[in-house]
Amino acid sequence: MSNFIKHQNWRYATKKFDASKKISEHDLEILKEAIRLSSSSYGLQPYKVIIVENPELRAKIQPVAWGQTQITEASHLFVFANMVNLGGKEIDKYIANIAETRGIPAENLAGYGDFMKSKIISLPENVKNNWTSKQTYLALGNLLNAAAELQIDATPMEGFETEKVNEILGLDALGLNASLIATVGYRHEEDTTQHNVKVRKSKKELFINL
Ligand SMILES: Cc1cc2nc3c(=O)[nH]c(=O)nc-3n(C[C@H](O)[C@H](O)[C@H](O)COP(=O)(O)O)c2cc1C
């Protein structure tokens, strides 16, 4: 069986973490690199990822995250925050990054920059924000997969009040919005969820062959 599939069967959305176990700096860097390498539309990566270890901040987030215990008991909290009302400046920064990374004169990339701006800038703000938020799901997927390979547990979470998390982490002032949270650490041996058989649609139901 492929290792990837083995890891997918091993992982589960952990409900109870062992608060005494912390992720090593080495593994944390691998998880960050997996997020950094995630694919995104145009390659814009229109989000930031806030890694919260601070127990006071996590204690404040827990009640606005459906009281979920993973928020305070996991080793680390990753908050995926999409950029709000993405503008031309971010696209210019991306073009400058391509130019520097690949040694291409920025003028040669102006057409690509203008193309992205023509597609993105004039979109209604709510559409733009929805689109930047969608990009965070790809980064979350990479985090979950990388964690599974390292036998690190993770829980993806949408169960929180966005505005309140934005307020607690000061995200509004940074032009960011909490799109997703992932709690990451090590499963508690008492977490009975780990023994549940995976429930998934059959291939017959999920796929359409044409
Ligand atoms: C975007 C997203 C949001 C989720 N939000 C929560 C959440 O807030 N709390 C939680 O315990 N699980 C959450 N889950 C976990 C799902 O319920 C879980 O992934 C699903 O039931 C499949 O089970 P498995 O991941 O254990 O295989 C979320 C999953 C995803 C992908």
The ligand as a Tripos MOL2 file, in Angstrom:
@<TRIPOS>MOLECULE
LIG
   31    33     1     0     0
SMALL
NO_CHARGES

@<TRIPOS>ATOM
      1 C1        -12.5360   22.5050    7.2930 C.3       1 LIG1
      2 C2        -12.7970   21.5610    8.4180 C.ar      1 LIG1
      3 C3        -13.3420   22.0330    9.6030 C.ar      1 LIG1
      4 C4        -13.5130   21.1760   10.6900 C.ar      1 LIG1
      5 N1        -13.9110   21.6800   11.9050 N.ar      1 LIG1
      6 C5        -13.8430   20.8770   12.9980 C.ar      1 LIG1
      7 C6        -14.0110   21.4220   14.2970 C.ar      1 LIG1
      8 O1        -14.2390   22.6110   14.5020 O.2       1 LIG1
      9 N2        -13.8830   20.5790   15.3540 N.ar      1 LIG1
     10 C7        -13.5820   19.2440   15.2010 C.ar      1 LIG1
     11 O2        -13.4610   18.5450   16.2010 O.2       1 LIG1
     12 N3        -13.4310   18.7140   13.9830 N.ar      1 LIG1
     13 C8        -13.5310   19.4950   12.8810 C.ar      1 LIG1
     14 N4        -13.3120   18.9610   11.6370 N.ar      1 LIG1
     15 C9        -12.9970   17.5250   11.5230 C.3       1 LIG1
     16 C10       -14.0030   16.7380   10.6960 C.3       1 LIG1
     17 O3        -15.1800   16.5480   11.4010 O.3       1 LIG1
     18 C11       -13.3340   15.4240   10.2970 C.3       1 LIG1
     19 O4        -12.1980   15.7050    9.5130 O.3       1 LIG1
     20 C12       -14.2770   14.5170    9.5180 C.3       1 LIG1
     21 O5        -15.3450   14.0930   10.3140 O.3       1 LIG1
     22 C13       -13.5470   13.2970    8.9540 C.3       1 LIG1
     23 O6        -12.9470   12.5630    9.9830 O.3       1 LIG1
     24 P1        -11.3770   12.3120   10.0850 P.3       1 LIG1
     25 O7        -10.6850   13.6050    9.7090 O.co2     1 LIG1
     26 O8        -11.1530   11.9590   11.5220 O.co2     1 LIG1
     27 O9        -11.0290   11.2200    9.1430 O.co2     1 LIG1
     28 C14       -13.1940   19.8040   10.5510 C.ar      1 LIG1
     29 C15       -12.7040   19.3470    9.3310 C.ar      1 LIG1
     30 C16       -12.4800   20.2000    8.2890 C.ar      1 LIG1
     31 C17       -11.8690   19.6770    7.0180 C.3       1 LIG1
@<TRIPOS>BOND
     1     1     2 1
     2     2     3 ar
     3     2    30 ar
     4     3     4 ar
     5     4     5 ar
     6     4    28 ar
     7     5     6 ar
     8     6     7 ar
     9     6    13 1
    10     7     8 2
    11     7     9 ar
    12     9    10 ar
    13    10    11 2
    14    10    12 ar
    15    12    13 ar
    16    13    14 ar
    17    14    15 1
    18    14    28 ar
    19    15    16 1
    20    16    17 1
    21    16    18 1
    22    18    19 1
    23    18    20 1
    24    20    21 1
    25    20    22 1
    26    22    23 1
    27    23    24 1
    28    24    25 2
    29    24    26 1
    30    24    27 1
    31    28    29 ar
    32    29    30 ar
    33    30    31 1
@<TRIPOS>SUBSTRUCTURE
     1 LIG1         1 GROUP 0 **** ****
